[in-house]
């Protein structure tokens, strides 16, 4: 069962991180140059249909795997052992991602225009960096890079 959850987690991470890299490195520069909120909205609406379910799948499988590794949920933020540290970092990254998403969804996206494209970019770029950090920390469970 663990192997199936890990595979689903990695596939979902591929969708989430890959989509954000495409958004930040290919779509966003063009949108900012052309001042085209419509193009950004088209990408976002298409990507959200697979990106949000991918993120939810990562959360579900990640919590399940974290519980298997460290069954005492109270230890997830203890940072006193390598596995707890990585789980805690992943949960902090998730919290930051959710905060950016809520802010963008409630404050910027409803009024998306040429004037506030830069504000949205200041959400897209950190979320993309965080998505890459999710992958780095995830790989660290196997490699011990950040233990």
C-alpha positions in Angstrom: 0.0 0.0 0.0 2.8 2.4 0.8 4.2 2.1 -2.7 0.9 3.0 -4.3 0.6 6.1 -2.0 4.1 7.1 -2.8 3.5 6.7 -6.5 0.3 8.8 -6.3 2.1 11.4 -4.2 5.0 11.7 -6.7 2.6 11.8 -9.7 0.6 14.6 -8.1 3.8 16.5 -7.2 4.8 16.2 -10.8 1.5 17.8 -11.9 1.6 20.5 -9.2 5.3 21.5 -9.5 5.5 21.1 -13.3 2.4 23.2 -13.8 3.8 26.0 -11.6 7.1 25.9 -13.4 5.4 26.2 -16.8 3.3 29.0 -15.4 6.2 30.9 -13.8 8.8 30.4 -16.6 6.7 30.3 -19.8 3.3 31.8 -19.3 3.9 34.6 -16.7 6.7 36.4 -18.5 4.6 36.6 -21.7 1.5 37.7 -19.7 3.5 40.5 -17.9 5.1 41.6 -21.2 1.8 41.7 -23.1 -0.2 42.8 -20.0 -2.7 40.0 -20.7 -4.8 39.0 -17.7 -7.1 37.0 -20.1 -4.2 34.7 -21.1 -3.3 34.1 -17.4 -7.0 33.4 -16.6 -7.1 30.9 -19.4 -4.1 29.1 -18.1 -5.3 29.2 -14.5 -8.7 27.9 -15.3 -7.4 25.0 -17.3 -4.6 24.2 -14.9 -6.8 24.4 -11.8 -8.9 21.4 -13.0 -5.8 19.2 -12.6 -3.6 21.2 -10.3 -6.0 21.5 -7.3 -6.9 17.8 -7.3 -3.2 17.0 -7.6 -2.5 19.2 -4.5 -5.3 17.6 -2.6 -4.0 14.1 -3.6 -0.5 15.2 -2.3 -2.0 16.3 1.0 -4.0 13.1 1.5 -1.1 10.8 0.5 1.4 12.9 2.3 -0.5 12.9 5.6 -1.0 9.1 5.3 2.8 8.5 4.7 3.7 11.0 7.5 1.5 9.1 9.9 3.1 5.8 8.9 6.6 7.2 9.4 5.8 9.1 12.6 2.5 7.8 14.2 2.6 10.4 17.0 1.2 13.5 15.3 2.4 15.6 18.2 6.0 14.8 17.0 5.5 16.2 13.5 6.7 19.6 14.5 9.2 18.5 17.2 12.1 18.9 14.7 14.1 16.7 17.1 14.6 13.9 14.6 15.1 13.8 10.9 11.7 12.5 9.9 9.8 14.9 12.1 11.9 17.8 10.8 11.0 16.9 7.2 7.4 16.4 7.9 7.2 19.7 9.8 8.9 21.5 6.9 6.5 20.0 4.4 3.5 21.1 6.6 5.0 24.6 6.9 5.4 24.8 3.1 1.8 23.6 2.7 0.6 26.3 5.1 2.4 29.0 3.3 1.1 27.7 -0.1 -2.5 27.8 1.3 -2.0 31.3 2.6 -0.8 32.6 -0.8 -3.7 30.8 -2.5 -6.4 32.2 -0.2 -4.9 35.7 -0.6 -4.8 35.5 -4.4 -8.2 33.9 -4.7 -9.9 36.4 -2.4 -8.0 39.6 -3.1 -6.4 39.6 -6.5 -8.1 37.1 -8.9 -11.6 38.6 -8.5 -10.3 41.9 -9.7 -7.6 40.6 -12.1 -6.6 43.4 -14.6 -3.5 44.8 -16.2 -2.9 46.9 -13.1 -2.7 44.1 -10.7 -0.9 41.4 -12.8 2.3 42.2 -10.9 0.6 41.5 -7.6 -0.4 38.1 -8.8 3.1 37.5 -10.1 4.3 38.1 -6.5 2.1 35.1 -5.5 2.9 32.9 -8.5 6.7 33.1 -8.1 6.9 32.2 -4.3 4.3 29.4 -4.8 6.5 28.0 -7.6 9.6 28.2 -5.5 7.7 26.5 -2.6 6.5 23.7 -5.0 10.1 23.0 -5.9 11.1 23.0 -2.2 8.3 20.5 -1.6 10.1 18.2 -4.1 13.5 18.8 -2.6 12.2 18.0 0.9 10.4 15.0 -0.4 13.5 13.7 -2.0 15.3 14.2 1.3 13.2 11.5 2.9 15.2 9.1 0.7 18.5 10.8 0.3 19.0 12.4 3.7 20.1 15.7 2.1 18.6 17.9 4.8 18.7 15.5 7.8 
